[in-house]
Amino acid sequence: MTYRQKIRRLLLATCMGMFALVSLADAADKRPWEVSPFRTLVWLDLDPSCHVDSAFTQRLAQDLEQIRYASSGSVWETTITDSPIDLTRWYRSDADPNRFVERLKAHEIIADQWDRVMLISIKRDAIWKIDFREYDSMTNSWGSAHKTSVSQRELLPSETLKLVYEKFLPLTRIDNVDKRKVKLGLKAASLIEEEGIGRQQEYANAVEFIPPADDSPIDWGKPAAVNQQEVPYPDFIPGTVAIGEAFQPVLRRNDRQGNLIKENGIMFMPWTYISCEENDGLQLHGTMVSGFNTPLPGRRNVRTQRIAIGIRPADMTTRLQLVDKAAEEVPLAGYEIYSKDPDGATLIGSSDPNGYIKIPTNPDNAVRLLYVRSGGNLLARLPMVPGYEPESTARITNDSPRLLAEGFLEGWRDQLVDTMARRQILAQRVQRKIDSGDLESAKKWLDELRTGRTVNELAFDLRTAKGQFLEGNLDPTIKRRIDDLFEKGQRLVAQDKSVLVESELSAQLEKATGKK
């Protein structure tokens, strides 16, 4: 073999080796959804108030990774490192995910190479305070900011992971939508199930038999003792989904290369959530609750991914504000808020003068379906997850024009009843005077009947007011309801027969006067 041939073979072997490595990397990235772990980058940010050195940070990172691997196995593929930037601004509710992606690029980190970027900040003020938030690259969004605290330094790694595990956002793929019923494919479902089976086995192995101290009989109904040192902690597997948890549907639009489209590439479905009702291990079954008739617009295609990300609320309430959808600066006060519960509708309260009302969480189901009513009329259906956002604004139809019209109609109806009753009484008096032969008195009461206010005048007032109330750019629903109110008033006018009675009495009086 010549020297040139040896060089050629060496180059060929090198190229094949590089191709094999690239193929393995691509295969890892293209693993099936159910067995694909979460590629997770964790940034640690220790405040100067902690008074620790870099060695402590490295040891904390090692402890976190050791406990994480022992308690979650292959669900995550994790890299834990010291944060290159200050994380304070990224815990704010208005933190821009696009700006965060730019900061990642500035440190030569491509967001799409990670499924999650987790931020963990630790401060010390008599106790250790832990802040946690995560960024999801698939939906280009932030989760809620969560907090916890611990007094003992030795518990810092385990309690930090407990917070991260409990608030970790599960990610699902929307596999099937049948009207309101939804089937979701859980990311890393097989890995989570496998870890759960292993956890059960570890728990079974940790069960210890402790015989009675004396010769007393064994109480077989008493729970067995468990050696807690042999049970992984935290005992919550990240990505686990319980019944009643909430997901928010998201549309992700990709280009031909599979990259996220920059303009409107991510679309969170407003006022739309999925409530988990069943978890069979690999697939979630739930119901989609939405304020829209078509919550998922568009057809499913290769370049549009329909996914749903879990919601882990950070608070116990959300401050909801109702505003006029035609003029957002106008708050809607006095509107009743009901919650649809299994036992029926429950009144939560009414909006204050500024349109605000606090919506509490429901321990049985994260998603609450709210009904907004005014004057007995349903104005809006608002699904929401209380505690997910500190404040939320709902733009709904302003019912004030209808309420004003309803108030006018009530006063007008009282006038109509009073006028009809008065004219009927006068007509009866005229009839009695004619029958008794007292024609002078009959003429007097007939003149009063003629000069008094008539139902026709009230009908004219009704038509004039209707035109005034229907002026302007009204919501079609409100316009229809106002029109219905005035139609009912016009039907009341049609029932009046006093004009015919007046003509008959006039004819009777003329006839009686002619006989004399």
KOLBA-530527 format. One line per 10 residues: number of its first residue (from 1); their letters; for each residue x, y, z of C-alpha. Coordinates in pm, whole numbers. Example, Ala and Ser with C-alpha at 12.3 -4.5 7.8 and 13.67 -1.06 7.14 Angstrom:
1> AS> 1230,-450,780 ~ 1367,-106,714;
! end
This chain:
1> MTYRQKIRRL> 0,0,0 ~ 144,330,-104 ~ 172,631,121 ~ -98,812,-82 ~ -341,521,-31 ~ -277,523,345 ~ -356,894,361 ~ -673,839,156 ~ -792,560,388 ~ -718,771,694;
11> LLATCMGMFA> -919,1062,555 ~ -1204,828,462 ~ -1211,675,811 ~ -1208,1021,968 ~ -1497,1134,750 ~ -1698,822,829 ~ -1635,871,1200 ~ -1751,1231,1184 ~ -2058,1125,984 ~ -2138,862,1246;
21> LVSLADAADK> -2113,1118,1528 ~ -2339,1360,1341 ~ -2586,1079,1272 ~ -2593,983,1640 ~ -2651,1347,1738 ~ -2932,1381,1484 ~ -3084,1056,1605 ~ -3076,1186,1962 ~ -3256,1503,1854 ~ -3516,1306,1656;
31> RPWEVSPFRT> -3608,1057,1923 ~ -3981,981,1953 ~ -4179,1231,2157 ~ -4264,981,2431 ~ -3900,880,2493 ~ -3739,1217,2430 ~ -3602,1366,2755 ~ -3612,1734,2837 ~ -3280,1893,2744 ~ -3243,2131,3034;
41> LVWLDLDPSC> -2998,2412,3099 ~ -2995,2531,3461 ~ -2847,2865,3559 ~ -2757,2926,3924 ~ -2739,3284,4049 ~ -2623,3327,4410 ~ -2669,3674,4552 ~ -2377,3840,4736 ~ -2593,3823,5050 ~ -2520,3449,5057;
51> HVDSAFTQRL> -2151,3518,5133 ~ -2027,3209,4950 ~ -1739,3148,4712 ~ -1721,2980,4371 ~ -1639,2647,4535 ~ -1975,2653,4713 ~ -2152,2721,4384 ~ -1975,2430,4217 ~ -2055,2200,4508 ~ -2420,2310,4500;
61> AQDLEQIRYA> -2437,2237,4127 ~ -2286,1892,4185 ~ -2531,1819,4467 ~ -2824,1931,4253 ~ -2718,1708,3965 ~ -2657,1412,4196 ~ -2997,1442,4363 ~ -3164,1513,4029 ~ -3025,1200,3868 ~ -3122,988,4169;
71> SSGSVWETTI> -3477,1123,4180 ~ -3569,1180,3812 ~ -3336,954,3617 ~ -3350,1002,3241 ~ -3651,1237,3233 ~ -3406,1528,3207 ~ -3071,1571,3037 ~ -2933,1847,3252 ~ -2644,2090,3247 ~ -2611,2298,3564;
81> TDSPIDLTRW> -2382,2598,3557 ~ -2323,2937,3714 ~ -2538,3205,3551 ~ -2342,3437,3321 ~ -2597,3718,3369 ~ -2797,3875,3648 ~ -3137,3704,3659 ~ -3337,3961,3855 ~ -3513,4121,3558 ~ -3621,3786,3415;
91> YRSDADPNRF> -3848,3710,3711 ~ -4070,4006,3628 ~ -4413,3938,3480 ~ -4334,4156,3177 ~ -4005,3980,3090 ~ -3981,3950,2710 ~ -3890,3597,2595 ~ -3751,3730,2266 ~ -3509,3955,2454 ~ -3405,3656,2663;
101> VERLKAHEII> -3330,3457,2347 ~ -3110,3744,2232 ~ -2921,3734,2561 ~ -2868,3362,2512 ~ -2724,3426,2167 ~ -2492,3687,2313 ~ -2343,3408,2525 ~ -2327,3168,2227 ~ -2627,2966,2344 ~ -2890,2863,2088;
111> ADQWDRVMLI> -3231,2845,2256 ~ -3359,2565,2030 ~ -3075,2340,2146 ~ -3247,2325,2484 ~ -3605,2237,2571 ~ -3589,2437,2892 ~ -3370,2704,3043 ~ -3422,2713,3420 ~ -3333,3012,3634 ~ -3257,2954,4002;
121> SIKRDAIWKI> -3167,3251,4220 ~ -3070,3219,4586 ~ -3053,3495,4845 ~ -2993,3489,5217 ~ -3162,3700,5483 ~ -3171,3495,5804 ~ -3311,3219,5582 ~ -3225,3098,5233 ~ -3471,3237,4976 ~ -3507,3053,4646;
131> DFREYDSMTN> -3660,3194,4326 ~ -3734,2975,4026 ~ -3858,3034,3673 ~ -3823,2844,3348 ~ -3820,2935,2980 ~ -3971,2692,2729 ~ -3812,2705,2384 ~ -4089,2512,2206 ~ -4348,2779,2290 ~ -4100,3066,2337;
141> SWGSAHKTSV> -4266,3155,2666 ~ -4206,3195,3036 ~ -4362,2996,3315 ~ -4474,3162,3636 ~ -4217,3282,3889 ~ -4217,3069,4205 ~ -4057,3107,4547 ~ -3970,2900,4851 ~ -3738,2923,5149 ~ -3531,2696,5371;
151> SQRELLPSET> -3357,2763,5700 ~ -3089,2494,5693 ~ -2803,2517,5448 ~ -2782,2139,5416 ~ -3139,2125,5280 ~ -3072,2381,5008 ~ -3015,2132,4719 ~ -3310,1905,4799 ~ -3559,2185,4868 ~ -3452,2368,4553;
161> LKLVYEKFLP> -3517,2058,4345 ~ -3848,2003,4520 ~ -3963,2349,4408 ~ -3833,2288,4054 ~ -4002,1947,4030 ~ -4340,2065,4158 ~ -4350,2373,3932 ~ -4199,2213,3622 ~ -4430,2266,3323 ~ -4529,1946,3141;
171> LTRIDNVDKR> -4538,1969,2762 ~ -4784,1783,2541 ~ -4865,1737,2176 ~ -5231,1775,2074 ~ -5294,1442,1900 ~ -5670,1452,1847 ~ -5954,1700,1891 ~ -6313,1574,1878 ~ -6537,1873,1944 ~ -6439,1955,2304;
181> KVKLGLKAAS> -6264,1627,2385 ~ -5887,1634,2345 ~ -5614,1370,2349 ~ -5266,1486,2444 ~ -4935,1307,2396 ~ -4710,1378,2695 ~ -4345,1451,2621 ~ -4111,1196,2787 ~ -4417,996,2895 ~ -4236,661,2874;
191> LIEEEGIGRQ> -3944,795,3074 ~ -4177,936,3341 ~ -4367,607,3360 ~ -4044,409,3383 ~ -3918,633,3660 ~ -4250,591,3841 ~ -4222,212,3827 ~ -3867,232,3958 ~ -3981,467,4234 ~ -4249,217,4343;
201> QEYANAVEFI> -3990,-59,4356 ~ -3754,155,4562 ~ -4039,238,4798 ~ -4125,-131,4833 ~ -3762,-215,4909 ~ -3753,56,5174 ~ -4037,-101,5372 ~ -3904,-239,5699 ~ -4062,-482,5941 ~ -4025,-368,6299;
211> PPADDSPIDW> -4145,-632,6549 ~ -4328,-520,6863 ~ -4108,-429,7157 ~ -4293,-671,7385 ~ -4488,-989,7325 ~ -4801,-801,7214 ~ -4970,-925,6893 ~ -4874,-774,6559 ~ -5116,-514,6424 ~ -5126,-606,6053;
221> GKPAAVNQQE> -5355,-312,5977 ~ -5091,-62,6083 ~ -4893,92,5791 ~ -4546,-51,5752 ~ -4247,160,5845 ~ -4042,303,5560 ~ -3672,375,5569 ~ -3676,730,5432 ~ -3304,723,5360 ~ -3364,468,5086;
231> VPYPDFIPGT> -3651,661,4922 ~ -3550,928,4669 ~ -3628,1287,4762 ~ -3799,1488,4623 ~ -4064,1219,4582 ~ -4236,1407,4295 ~ -4133,1309,3940 ~ -4103,1614,3711 ~ -4350,1608,3424 ~ -4615,1414,3615;
241> VAIGEAFQPV> -4969,1532,3541 ~ -5255,1500,3790 ~ -5628,1503,3725 ~ -5764,1857,3717 ~ -5444,2022,3597 ~ -5461,2284,3322 ~ -5290,2320,2985 ~ -5294,2609,2740 ~ -5309,2530,2365 ~ -5038,2685,2149;
251> LRRNDRQGNL> -4990,2698,1773 ~ -4627,2695,1658 ~ -4560,2779,1292 ~ -4231,2665,1140 ~ -4061,2742,811 ~ -3949,2478,562 ~ -3633,2410,763 ~ -3835,2348,1078 ~ -3732,2674,1244 ~ -3977,2902,1419;
261> IKENGIMFMP> -4123,3178,1202 ~ -4019,3513,1346 ~ -4346,3697,1281 ~ -4644,3546,1466 ~ -4471,3210,1489 ~ -4618,3143,1834 ~ -4989,3189,1901 ~ -5132,3123,2247 ~ -5505,3059,2224 ~ -5672,3333,2435;
271> WTYISCEEND> -5937,3234,2688 ~ -5882,2868,2600 ~ -5760,2592,2830 ~ -5757,2214,2849 ~ -5853,2044,3173 ~ -5696,1701,3229 ~ -5956,1436,3314 ~ -5761,1112,3265 ~ -5395,1007,3252 ~ -5328,654,3126;
281> GLQLHGTMVS> -4950,693,3143 ~ -4883,764,2776 ~ -5173,988,2680 ~ -5381,1250,2854 ~ -5755,1286,2800 ~ -5915,1621,2867 ~ -6183,1873,2782 ~ -6116,2199,2603 ~ -6287,2495,2768 ~ -6296,2808,2555;
291> GFNTPLPGRR> -6478,3134,2518 ~ -6473,3088,2139 ~ -6665,2854,1911 ~ -6347,2762,1720 ~ -6063,2766,1975 ~ -5805,2607,1740 ~ -5817,2794,1407 ~ -5669,2660,1087 ~ -5603,2311,964 ~ -5337,2080,1093;
301> NVRTQRIAIG> -5032,2052,865 ~ -4665,1958,875 ~ -4541,2310,938 ~ -4794,2394,1209 ~ -4753,2220,1543 ~ -5042,2204,1787 ~ -4907,2172,2137 ~ -5026,2243,2490 ~ -4807,2351,2778 ~ -4894,2294,3141;
311> IRPADMTTRL> -4982,2570,3384 ~ -4859,2579,3742 ~ -5015,2884,3915 ~ -4796,3083,4151 ~ -5075,3265,4340 ~ -5413,3183,4492 ~ -5612,3451,4309 ~ -5620,3651,3988 ~ -5745,4010,3976 ~ -5987,4023,3683;
321> QLVDKAAEEV> -6090,4354,3530 ~ -6391,4395,3304 ~ -6369,4672,3044 ~ -6578,4782,2750 ~ -6450,4611,2437 ~ -6539,4919,2231 ~ -6355,5156,2469 ~ -6099,4985,2690 ~ -6062,5288,2916 ~ -6422,5239,3034;
331> PLAGYEIYSK> -6445,4993,3328 ~ -6762,4791,3373 ~ -6895,4806,3729 ~ -7168,4599,3891 ~ -7140,4299,3659 ~ -7204,3965,3829 ~ -6946,3686,3798 ~ -7060,3324,3833 ~ -6848,3009,3829 ~ -6983,2697,3662;
341> DPDGATLIGS> -6935,2414,3911 ~ -7061,2053,3909 ~ -7336,2151,4155 ~ -7445,2449,3946 ~ -7352,2813,3902 ~ -7192,2976,4207 ~ -7187,3353,4251 ~ -6832,3478,4310 ~ -6921,3846,4334 ~ -6968,4166,4136;
351> SDPNGYIKIP> -6712,4394,3975 ~ -6624,4705,4176 ~ -6650,5064,4043 ~ -6318,5015,3860 ~ -6434,4688,3705 ~ -6215,4465,3927 ~ -6297,4139,4102 ~ -6070,3874,4258 ~ -6114,3521,4125 ~ -5997,3250,4371;
361> TNPDNAVRLL> -5854,2914,4272 ~ -6059,2595,4275 ~ -5886,2308,4461 ~ -6065,2046,4250 ~ -5993,2188,3904 ~ -5741,2446,3791 ~ -5970,2570,3511 ~ -6271,2778,3612 ~ -6545,2868,3364 ~ -6681,3210,3452;
371> YVRSGGNLLA> -7014,3354,3341 ~ -7046,3733,3322 ~ -7405,3847,3366 ~ -7578,4183,3375 ~ -7945,4223,3451 ~ -7993,3848,3413 ~ -7838,3845,3064 ~ -7532,3636,2982 ~ -7264,3861,2832 ~ -6954,3639,2819;
381> RLPMVPGYEP> -6802,3300,2901 ~ -6451,3343,3040 ~ -6242,3031,3106 ~ -5940,3110,3321 ~ -5684,2957,3556 ~ -5686,3169,3874 ~ -5339,3233,4012 ~ -5168,3187,3675 ~ -5151,3562,3610 ~ -5162,3835,3878;
391> ESTARITNDS> -5404,4039,3668 ~ -5617,3973,3363 ~ -5838,4199,3154 ~ -6155,4084,2982 ~ -6297,4300,2704 ~ -6669,4235,2697 ~ -6983,4398,2568 ~ -7093,4708,2754 ~ -7445,4640,2875 ~ -7508,4997,2992;
401> PRLLAEGFLE> -7718,5100,2686 ~ -7948,4804,2743 ~ -7974,4880,3115 ~ -8064,5242,3036 ~ -8323,5127,2785 ~ -8460,4880,3037 ~ -8488,5158,3298 ~ -8671,5381,3049 ~ -8910,5100,2958 ~ -8993,5033,3322;
411> GWRDQLVDTM> -9086,5398,3377 ~ -9274,5413,3047 ~ -9463,5094,3134 ~ -9576,5247,3463 ~ -9706,5551,3275 ~ -9884,5326,3026 ~ -10058,5127,3299 ~ -10158,5447,3479 ~ -10293,5606,3157 ~ -10488,5296,3056;
421> ARRQILAQRV> -10639,5262,3404 ~ -10734,5630,3420 ~ -10900,5623,3076 ~ -11089,5307,3167 ~ -11222,5470,3486 ~ -11329,5782,3295 ~ -11501,5570,3030 ~ -11697,5387,3298 ~ -11808,5717,3452 ~ -11925,5848,3115;
431> QRKIDSGDLE> -12119,5526,3055 ~ -12288,5545,3396 ~ -12390,5910,3345 ~ -12537,5833,3002 ~ -12729,5538,3144 ~ -12867,5753,3431 ~ -12961,6038,3196 ~ -12716,6288,3344 ~ -12590,6405,3005 ~ -12421,6722,3134;
441> SAKKWLDELR> -12199,6522,3364 ~ -12145,6265,3089 ~ -12024,6543,2855 ~ -11793,6676,3126 ~ -11626,6338,3184 ~ -11607,6272,2811 ~ -11423,6601,2756 ~ -11176,6504,3029 ~ -11129,6168,2861 ~ -11055,6343,2531;
451> TGRTVNELAF> -10813,6604,2671 ~ -10617,6367,2894 ~ -10297,6194,2788 ~ -10363,5913,2544 ~ -10195,5581,2476 ~ -10113,5704,2125 ~ -9900,5980,2275 ~ -9714,5723,2485 ~ -9668,5510,2174 ~ -9510,5809,2000;
461> DLRTAKGQFL> -9275,5859,2297 ~ -9183,5491,2273 ~ -9095,5513,1904 ~ -8889,5829,1960 ~ -8695,5677,2250 ~ -8628,5361,2051 ~ -8459,5559,1778 ~ -8247,5742,2033 ~ -8136,5426,2215 ~ -8042,5251,1892;
471> EGNLDPTIKR> -7823,5538,1775 ~ -7448,5495,1758 ~ -7220,5198,1701 ~ -7383,4946,1933 ~ -7288,4584,1971 ~ -7525,4370,1758 ~ -7628,4160,2059 ~ -7706,4465,2271 ~ -7889,4624,1977 ~ -8105,4315,1936;
481> RIDDLFEKGQ> -8187,4305,2307 ~ -8284,4674,2309 ~ -8503,4617,2005 ~ -8671,4324,2184 ~ -8747,4545,2484 ~ -8922,4804,2269 ~ -9109,4534,2077 ~ -9260,4419,2406 ~ -9368,4777,2476 ~ -9531,4806,2135;
491> RLVAQDKSVL> -9724,4486,2198 ~ -9861,4641,2518 ~ -9977,4945,2321 ~ -10158,4718,2075 ~ -10370,4582,2361 ~ -10527,4922,2430 ~ -10890,4960,2312 ~ -10968,5295,2476 ~ -10979,5484,2143 ~ -11266,5266,2021;
501> VESELSAQLE> -11443,5303,2355 ~ -11411,5682,2332 ~ -11576,5683,1987 ~ -11860,5460,2106 ~ -11926,5680,2410 ~ -11929,5993,2192 ~ -12183,5833,1960 ~ -12402,5726,2253 ~ -12392,6076,2400 ~ -12492,6239,2069;
511> KATGKK> -12775,5993,2027 ~ -12902,6053,2380 ~ -12878,6431,2336 ~ -13074,6413,2005 ~ -13361,6230,2171 ~ -13403,6515,2413;
! end
